[in-house]
Amino acid sequence: MTAVGHLSLTKRLAYTALIVPMSLLHSPALSILPALYAKHTAIGVATVGLVLTLTRLFDVVIDPVIGYVTDNTRTPWGRRKPWIVLGAILSTVAVYFWFRPAPDTDVWYFLFASLAVYLGWTLVEIPHAAWFSELTQDYDERSRIAGWRTAATYVGMLIFLMLPLLPIFPTTEMTPQVTAFASWLVMAAIPVTALIAVLFVPQERDAGPSRVSLRVAIGSMARNGPLQILTAVFGLAFLASGMCGALYFFYIDAYLHILDKLAYVGLATTVVGLATTFLWPAIIAKLGKHGALALTTFSTAATLGAMALIRPGPYAFEWLMTVFTLSSVLATGSMIALNTLMADAVDYDEWKTGTNKAGNFFAVSTIYQKVGMALGGGAAFITVGLFGFNPNGHNGPLALTGFFVTFLAVPAVLNLAASFIALRYPITRRRQLAIRRRLDQRHKAAPSQV
C-alpha cells in the first residue's frame, strides 16, 4: 500500500495507543527508578551510574541490528508488526522485575532486569517509529501524527505521575511500592494495545526489499547529510536530558526539600505538555521543522539557567512549577520536530539509494536517545558521586558545586550547541515535496508488492 494523505482518527488512535503503556514503562527509567535503586537498596550512586551506562552501551549493539532486521523482514503481516509483538511480550514480563527494587536487591538484579526491559523496549520502539514514516508521506501530516505520538507519551507519563496520589499509598512520595503498582498497569496494557495496533493499523508501504548488508546500510547512513546533522542534535540534546533527568529527583529531594511535591510538579507540567501537542504542528508549519527544533533547544538552555536561580524555601514549589511548565512546552516541540525530521531524512535516503531503511534510521535515533540519556545519566551519577554528593545527608559547598555544574551548567551548553547545529538541517518543506514527487514517480514506474 502507499499511504500519502491523512490517516483517519481510528487509525491514529490504534497506532498511538501502544505508546501510552510504553511511556508508562519509560517514565521512571532514567530519573525516578535509578534514584529509587540508589536510595532503597544497597547499590551505591556511582554503581547505579555504571549500570545505566552499561545497559545503554548494550543498546548500541542491538539497536542497529534490530533496525536492519525489521527492514529486511518479509511476512504476511508486514515488516514491523511481528517484532512489535515480540517486544511487547518481553517488556510485559521484564517490567515485573525491573519496577521492584527491594532492600536486598543487588547490582546483578538491577543489571539483568534493565537489560531485559531495554531489549523489549527496543523491539517495540524501533519498528513502531519506522512504521510512522511509512504511514504517510505528507509533510504536515507527519507533524500531526508526531503530535499524536507525543500526546500518547504524555498520557503515559500522566498516568505514572498520578499514581502516588492514589489513596492506597500512605504518602505522595515516589516509592518502590508505587513503581510495583505501575508494573501491573504496564503488564495489562501493553498486550492489549499491541494487539489493537496489529489488527487495525494498515501495514506499512512496501518500498521494496532493503537487501543490502548491515555494513552497506550503515555506510549509506553515514553519507546522509541530513542524518548527520540530526544525529549531532540528538546526541547533544539527549546527553543533556540524561544529565538533568538523572539528578532531577535529588534536586527535588536533597536540595529543594519538596519531594512530597514531586507528583504535583510532574502532573502540572505533563498536562501542559499534553495540551500543547496539538498546537506545535501549526507552529512547526510556520517556523519549519528545523527552525522549531533550534528554537526549542535554545530556549531549553535558558530554562536551565532559570532553575539555577531557584532556592530552597517557601516559594521553591511555585518557582519550580513555573520554570518546568515552560520546559514542558519546549520539550513537546522538540519531540515532535525530531520525529518528523527523521522521517524526512528517510525519504532523502530512499531517493538517493533506492532502498527504504526506515528501521535503520529510527534505530539511529533511538540509539542516540537512549545512549545519550544513559551516558548523560551515568556520567551525572558518577560525577556527583566523585564530588561527594550524598542523596541522604548533608552536602557541603564542593558537593553542591559539582552537583549544579553537572545538573544545569553542562546541559545548558550542550543545548546551545544543538540549537546552532539544528539550523543547518537542509530539508525544507519545498525540498521534501520535491523528494516525495520523485519517489512517487519511481514507485509508479516499478510498483512493489506487499
C-alpha positions in Angstrom: 0.0 0.0 0.0 1.0 3.6 -0.4 -0.1 6.0 2.3 0.2 9.5 1.1 -2.5 11.7 2.7 -4.3 11.8 6.1 -4.9 8.9 8.5 -8.4 8.5 9.9 -9.0 9.2 13.6 -9.5 5.5 14.3 -6.1 4.6 12.7 -4.3 7.4 14.5 -5.7 6.1 17.8 -4.9 2.5 17.0 -1.3 3.4 16.0 -0.6 5.6 19.0 -2.3 3.5 21.7 0.7 1.3 22.3 2.8 4.4 23.1 0.8 5.0 26.3 1.9 1.9 28.3 5.3 2.1 26.7 5.6 5.6 28.1 4.4 4.4 31.4 7.3 1.9 31.2 9.7 4.7 30.2 8.7 7.4 32.6 10.7 6.3 35.6 13.6 4.8 33.6 16.3 7.5 33.8 15.3 9.7 36.8 12.9 8.0 39.2 13.9 4.4 39.1 17.7 4.8 39.3 17.2 7.1 42.2 15.0 4.6 43.9 17.6 1.9 43.4 20.2 4.2 44.9 18.0 5.2 47.8 16.3 2.0 48.8 18.9 -0.7 48.0 22.5 -1.3 49.0 23.7 -0.3 45.5 25.8 2.9 45.6 25.1 6.0 43.5 28.2 5.6 41.3 27.4 1.9 40.8 23.9 2.8 39.6 25.5 5.2 37.2 27.8 2.4 35.9 24.8 0.1 35.3 23.0 2.9 33.4 26.0 3.3 31.2 26.5 -0.5 30.6 22.8 -1.1 29.7 22.8 1.7 27.1 26.0 0.5 25.6 24.2 -2.8 25.1 21.7 -0.7 23.1 24.5 0.5 20.8 24.9 -3.1 19.7 21.4 -4.3 19.4 19.6 -1.2 18.0 21.1 -1.2 14.5 20.7 -5.0 14.3 17.0 -4.7 15.1 16.6 -1.8 12.7 18.3 -3.8 10.0 16.3 -7.0 10.6 13.0 -5.2 10.6 13.8 -3.5 7.3 14.5 -6.9 5.8 11.7 -8.9 7.3 9.0 -10.1 5.0 5.9 -11.7 6.4 2.2 -11.7 5.5 1.8 -9.3 8.4 4.4 -6.8 7.2 7.9 -5.9 8.3 7.1 -4.2 11.6 4.2 -5.9 13.3 5.9 -9.3 14.2 8.7 -7.5 16.0 6.4 -5.2 17.9 4.5 -8.3 19.2 7.8 -9.9 20.3 8.9 -6.8 22.1 5.5 -6.3 23.8 5.8 -9.9 25.2 9.3 -9.4 26.6 8.5 -5.9 28.0 5.5 -7.3 29.8 7.5 -9.9 31.5 10.6 -7.9 32.3 8.9 -4.9 33.8 7.6 -7.0 36.7 11.2 -7.4 38.0 12.6 -4.0 37.0 10.0 -2.0 38.9 10.6 -3.7 42.2 13.7 -2.5 43.9 13.9 -4.0 47.4 16.4 -3.6 50.3 18.2 -6.9 49.4 18.3 -6.1 45.7 21.9 -6.4 44.4 23.6 -4.9 41.3 23.2 -8.1 39.2 19.4 -8.0 39.6 19.3 -4.3 38.6 21.6 -5.0 35.6 19.8 -8.0 34.2 16.3 -6.6 34.7 17.5 -3.4 33.0 18.9 -5.4 30.0 15.7 -7.4 29.6 13.5 -4.2 29.7 15.7 -2.3 27.3 15.7 -5.2 24.8 11.9 -5.4 24.9 11.6 -1.6 24.7 13.8 -1.6 21.6 11.9 -4.4 19.9 8.8 -2.3 20.2 10.2 1.2 19.7 12.3 0.9 16.5 9.7 -0.9 14.3 6.9 1.3 15.7 8.8 4.5 14.9 9.8 3.3 11.5 6.2 2.4 10.8 5.4 6.1 11.4 7.5 7.3 8.5 5.7 4.8 6.2 2.1 5.6 7.2 2.1 8.9 5.4 4.5 10.9 3.2 2.7 14.3 3.6 5.0 17.0 5.1 2.4 18.4 7.5 0.5 15.1 8.2 3.8 13.7 9.6 3.9 16.6 12.1 0.3 15.9 13.1 0.9 12.2 13.6 4.1 13.1 15.5 1.9 15.3 17.7 -0.3 12.3 18.4 2.7 10.2 19.3 3.9 12.9 21.7 0.4 13.2 23.2 0.3 9.5 23.9 3.7 9.8 25.5 2.4 12.4 27.8 -0.7 10.4 28.7 1.5 7.5 29.8 3.6 9.9 31.9 0.5 11.5 33.4 -0.8 8.1 34.5 2.5 7.3 36.1 2.7 10.7 37.9 -0.8 10.4 39.2 -0.1 7.0 41.0 1.5 8.4 44.2 -1.7 10.5 44.7 -3.9 7.4 45.0 -5.3 6.8 48.5 -3.9 3.3 48.6 -0.4 4.8 49.3 0.5 6.4 52.7 2.4 9.4 51.2 2.5 11.2 47.9 6.2 10.4 47.5 7.5 8.2 44.7 8.4 4.9 46.3 9.1 1.3 45.2 5.5 0.5 46.2 4.3 3.0 43.6 6.5 1.5 40.8 5.4 -2.0 41.7 1.8 -1.0 41.3 2.7 0.7 38.0 4.2 -2.6 36.7 0.7 -4.2 36.9 -0.7 -1.4 34.7 2.0 -1.9 32.2 1.6 -5.6 32.1 -2.1 -5.3 31.5 -2.0 -2.6 28.9 0.9 -3.5 26.6 -0.6 -6.7 25.2 -3.9 -5.1 24.6 -2.6 -2.0 22.8 -0.1 -4.1 20.7 -3.0 -6.3 19.5 -5.0 -3.2 18.6 -2.1 -1.8 16.5 -1.6 -5.2 14.8 -5.3 -5.6 13.9 -6.4 -2.1 13.0 -3.4 -0.2 11.6 -2.6 -0.7 7.9 0.7 -2.4 7.0 3.5 -0.1 6.1 4.1 1.0 2.5 6.4 -1.6 1.0 9.2 0.3 -0.7 10.8 -2.8 -1.9 13.3 -5.0 0.0 16.4 -3.4 1.5 18.6 -6.3 0.6 21.9 -4.7 1.5 24.3 -5.8 4.1 24.3 -4.1 7.5 27.7 -2.7 6.7 26.5 -1.1 3.5 23.4 0.2 5.2 25.5 1.9 7.9 27.8 3.3 5.3 24.8 4.7 3.4 23.5 6.4 6.5 27.0 7.8 7.3 26.9 9.6 4.0 23.5 11.1 4.6 24.0 14.8 5.3 20.6 15.4 6.9 21.0 12.4 9.2 24.5 13.6 10.2 23.0 16.9 11.4 20.2 15.1 13.2 22.5 12.7 15.0 24.6 15.6 16.2 21.4 17.3 17.6 20.2 14.0 19.0 23.5 13.3 20.7 23.8 16.7 22.4 20.2 17.2 23.4 19.7 13.7 24.8 23.1 13.8 26.6 21.9 17.0 28.3 18.5 15.4 29.1 20.2 12.4 30.6 22.3 14.5 32.9 19.3 16.6 34.0 16.9 13.7 34.3 19.3 11.6 36.4 19.7 14.3 39.0 16.2 15.8 39.0 15.0 13.5 41.8 17.9 14.6 44.0 17.3 18.3 43.1 13.8 18.0 44.4 14.6 15.9 47.4 18.1 16.7 48.7 18.3 20.4 47.6 14.8 21.9 47.5 13.4 19.5 50.1 10.0 19.3 48.4 9.9 15.6 47.5 6.2 15.5 48.5 5.5 17.9 45.7 7.2 15.8 43.0 3.9 14.3 41.8 2.2 17.7 41.6 5.1 19.2 39.6 5.1 16.3 37.2 1.3 16.3 36.8 1.1 20.0 36.0 4.0 20.0 33.5 2.7 16.8 31.8 -0.8 18.3 31.4 0.7 21.4 29.9 2.9 19.4 27.6 -0.1 17.2 26.5 -2.2 20.4 25.9 0.4 21.8 23.5 1.0 18.7 21.5 -1.8 19.8 19.1 -0.5 23.3 18.8 3.1 22.5 17.8 2.2 21.1 14.4 0.8 24.5 13.5 3.9 26.3 14.9 6.2 23.9 13.0 4.3 24.7 9.8 5.1 28.4 10.3 8.7 28.1 11.5 9.8 25.0 9.6 10.8 21.8 11.4 14.4 22.7 11.8 13.6 26.2 12.9 11.2 24.9 15.6 13.9 22.5 16.8 16.5 25.3 17.0 14.1 27.4 19.0 13.2 24.7 21.5 16.8 23.6 22.2 18.0 27.2 22.6 15.1 28.1 25.0 15.7 24.9 27.0 19.2 26.2 27.8 17.5 29.4 29.1 15.2 27.4 31.4 18.1 25.5 32.9 19.7 28.9 33.8 16.4 29.8 35.5 16.4 26.6 37.5 19.8 27.7 39.0 18.1 30.7 40.5 15.5 28.7 42.5 16.4 28.5 46.2 15.0 26.2 48.9 12.3 27.9 50.8 8.6 28.7 50.9 8.4 29.7 47.2 10.5 26.9 45.7 7.5 24.9 44.7 5.8 27.8 42.8 9.0 28.8 41.0 9.7 25.2 40.0 6.2 24.8 38.6 6.6 28.0 36.5 10.0 27.0 35.1 9.0 23.4 34.5 5.8 24.4 32.7 7.8 26.3 30.2 10.3 23.5 29.9 7.5 21.0 29.2 6.1 23.2 26.3 9.6 23.3 24.8 10.2 19.5 25.2 7.0 18.8 23.4 8.1 20.9 20.4 11.4 19.1 20.3 9.9 15.6 20.4 7.5 16.4 17.5 10.2 18.1 15.4 12.8 15.4 15.9 10.4 12.6 14.9 9.2 14.2 11.7 12.7 15.4 10.7 13.9 11.8 10.9 11.0 10.7 8.6 12.1 13.3 6.0 15.7 12.0 6.2 14.4 8.5 5.5 12.8 9.8 2.3 16.0 11.5 1.3 18.0 8.3 1.7 15.4 6.3 -0.2 15.6 8.8 -3.1 19.4 8.6 -3.1 19.9 4.8 -2.7 16.6 3.3 -3.9 16.0 1.3 -0.7 13.9 2.1 2.3 15.9 1.8 5.5 13.4 3.4 8.0 14.2 0.8 10.6 17.9 1.6 10.5 17.2 5.3 10.6 14.9 5.2 13.6 17.4 2.7 15.2 19.9 5.5 15.0 17.5 8.0 16.6 16.8 5.6 19.4 20.5 4.8 19.9 21.3 8.5 20.3 18.3 9.0 22.6 18.9 6.0 24.8 22.6 6.1 24.8 22.8 9.8 25.1 20.4 9.9 28.0 22.1 6.8 29.7 25.6 8.1 29.2 24.4 11.5 30.5 22.7 9.9 33.4 25.6 7.6 34.1 28.1 10.4 33.9 26.0 12.5 36.1 25.7 9.9 38.8 29.4 9.1 38.7 30.5 12.8 38.6 28.3 13.9 41.6 29.5 10.8 43.4 33.1 11.8 42.9 32.3 15.3 44.2 31.0 13.6 47.4 27.3 14.3 46.9 25.2 12.4 49.4 21.5 11.8 48.5 20.6 11.0 52.1 22.6 13.5 54.0 24.3 16.9 54.3 26.2 18.3 51.3 28.9 20.9 51.5 29.9 23.6 49.0 32.1 21.3 46.9 29.4 18.7 46.6 26.7 21.3 45.7 29.1 22.9 43.2 29.7 19.6 41.4 26.0 18.9 41.5 24.9 22.1 39.9 27.6 22.1 37.2 26.6 18.6 36.3 22.9 19.2 36.6 22.5 22.5 34.9 25.6 24.2 33.5 26.9 21.4 31.2 23.4 20.6 29.9 22.8 24.3 29.1 26.0 24.4 27.0 25.0 21.2 25.2 21.6 22.5 24.3 23.0 25.8 22.9 25.3 23.7 20.7 22.4 21.6 19.5 20.4 24.7 18.6 23.0 26.1 16.3 23.5 22.8 14.6 19.8 22.3 14.0 19.7 25.5 11.9 21.8 23.7 9.3 19.2 21.0 8.5 18.7 21.2 4.7 15.4 19.5 4.0 12.8 22.3 3.9 9.1 21.9 3.0 9.9 22.6 -0.7 12.7 20.1 -0.8 10.7 17.4 0.9 7.8 17.8 -1.5 10.3 17.5 -4.4 11.8 14.4 -3.0 8.3 12.9 -2.5 7.3 13.6 -6.1 10.4 11.8 -7.4 9.8 8.8 -5.1 6.1 8.6 -6.1 7.1 8.6 -9.7 9.6 5.8 -9.1 7.0 3.7 -7.2 4.5 4.1 -10.0 7.1 3.1 -12.6 8.0 0.0 -10.6 5.1 -1.0 -8.3 6.1 -3.0 -5.3 4.4 -6.0 -3.7 3.4 -6.3 -0.1 
